[in-house]
């Protein structure tokens, strides 16, 4: 949070980061023994939404199948690496918050920021000059947008 580019640059240069180094967990096989079931999604068990009518479980369906193919397939590692990172600028003026952020839903962003800051939605104006994030990375309000909005309101 800064009032000028120079303040932000100088403050960023003062940041010192440390972390505890731990071994990478990159093997599916090594992790399968401690894997957990997927959590319920939006109040429904995910498996209940993908099974055919009358099928109670995957195990039952496999047991009743005339043919079962078991195989292991591998593909090269793929990592999601967005070219445009999340960022936001927020400005308070005359009781209205204007937030500038690449986002796919201006109305959703205004609603979420208004809710987080306990404001009427009419007091939040979301400006998204670039839609950004077509792979879902910018489908919702980003953490920087919330932080910029809160910081801009701070005295």
C-alpha positions in Angstrom: 0.0 0.0 0.0 1.6 3.3 -1.1 0.6 6.7 -2.3 3.2 6.8 -5.1 5.0 4.4 -7.4 8.3 5.3 -5.7 7.0 4.5 -2.2 5.8 1.1 -3.4 9.0 0.3 -5.2 11.2 1.3 -2.2 9.0 -0.6 0.2 9.1 -3.7 -1.9 12.9 -3.6 -1.9 12.7 -3.8 1.9 10.7 -7.0 2.0 12.7 -10.0 3.3 11.3 -13.4 2.8 12.2 -16.7 4.6 10.6 -20.1 4.4 11.0 -23.6 5.6 12.2 -25.8 2.8 10.4 -29.1 2.5 10.6 -31.9 -0.1 8.3 -31.6 -3.1 5.4 -34.0 -3.3 5.3 -34.8 -7.0 4.4 -38.5 -7.1 0.8 -39.6 -7.3 1.8 -43.1 -6.3 3.6 -41.9 -3.1 0.5 -39.8 -2.1 -2.3 -42.3 -2.8 -2.0 -44.1 0.5 -2.8 -40.8 2.4 -5.2 -39.4 -0.1 -8.6 -38.2 1.2 -12.0 -38.3 -0.5 -13.0 -35.2 -2.3 -15.2 -32.9 -0.1 -18.9 -32.3 -0.8 -19.4 -29.7 -3.5 -22.1 -27.1 -3.0 -23.9 -29.4 -0.5 -24.0 -32.4 -2.8 -21.6 -35.3 -3.0 -19.9 -35.0 -6.3 -20.3 -38.8 -7.1 -24.1 -38.5 -6.8 -24.1 -36.0 -9.6 -22.2 -38.1 -12.1 -23.6 -41.6 -11.6 -26.3 -42.9 -13.9 -29.8 -43.3 -12.5 -30.1 -46.4 -10.5 -26.4 -46.8 -9.9 -25.5 -46.6 -6.2 -21.8 -46.6 -6.4 -18.8 -46.9 -8.8 -17.9 -50.2 -7.2 -21.4 -51.7 -7.9 -21.2 -50.5 -11.5 -17.8 -52.1 -12.0 -18.9 -55.3 -10.5 -22.0 -55.5 -12.8 -20.0 -54.5 -15.9 -19.4 -57.3 -18.5 -16.1 -55.8 -19.4 -13.6 -53.8 -17.1 -10.4 -52.3 -18.4 -7.7 -51.5 -15.9 -4.7 -49.5 -17.1 -2.4 -46.7 -16.1 -2.0 -43.7 -18.4 0.6 -41.0 -18.0 0.9 -37.5 -19.5 3.6 -34.9 -19.3 3.4 -32.5 -16.3 1.4 -29.4 -17.0 1.4 -26.3 -14.8 -1.1 -23.4 -14.9 1.0 -20.2 -15.3 -1.0 -17.1 -16.0 0.7 -14.5 -18.1 -1.2 -11.7 -16.3 -1.0 -11.9 -12.5 -3.8 -10.5 -10.3 -3.6 -6.8 -9.4 -5.9 -4.1 -8.4 -6.1 -0.3 -7.8 -8.8 1.1 -5.6 -9.8 4.7 -5.0 -12.3 6.2 -2.6 -13.9 9.5 -3.6 -17.1 11.1 -2.4 -18.2 7.9 -0.5 -17.8 5.7 -3.6 -15.2 3.0 -4.1 -13.9 2.6 -7.6 -11.8 -0.6 -8.1 -9.8 -1.2 -11.2 -9.0 -4.9 -11.8 -8.8 -7.4 -14.6 -11.9 -9.6 -13.9 -14.5 -11.5 -15.7 -17.5 -10.2 -13.8 -17.8 -6.5 -12.9 -21.2 -7.0 -11.2 -19.9 -10.0 -9.2 -16.8 -8.1 -8.1 -18.8 -5.1 -7.0 -21.2 -7.3 -5.0 -18.3 -9.3 -3.3 -16.3 -6.2 -2.4 -19.4 -4.5 -1.1 -20.3 -7.5 1.0 -16.7 -7.8 2.4 -16.6 -4.1 3.4 -20.2 -3.9 4.5 -21.1 -1.3 1.9 -24.2 -0.9 -0.3 -23.5 -2.3 -3.7 -24.3 1.2 -5.1 -21.2 2.5 -3.4 -18.9 0.2 -5.4 -17.9 0.8 -9.0 -15.9 -2.0 -10.6 -13.9 -1.1 -13.7 -12.4 -4.0 -15.6 -10.6 -2.6 -18.6 -9.4 -6.1 -19.6 -11.5 -9.1 -19.1 -8.5 -11.4 -18.4 -8.3 -14.9 -17.0 -10.3 -17.0 -19.4 -9.1 -20.2 -17.7 -11.0 -19.3 -14.5 -8.1 -17.4 -12.7 -10.1 -14.2 -12.8 -13.6 -15.5 -12.7 -14.1 -14.2 -9.1 -12.8 -11.3 -7.1 -9.1 -11.7 -6.4 -7.4 -11.2 -3.0 -5.5 -8.1 -4.3 -8.9 -6.5 -5.2 -10.2 -7.0 -1.6 -6.9 -5.8 -0.1 -6.7 -2.7 -2.4 -10.3 -1.8 -1.5 -9.7 -2.2 2.2 -6.4 -0.3 2.0 -7.9 2.5 0.0 -10.5 3.0 2.8 -7.9 3.1 5.5 -7.3 6.7 6.9 
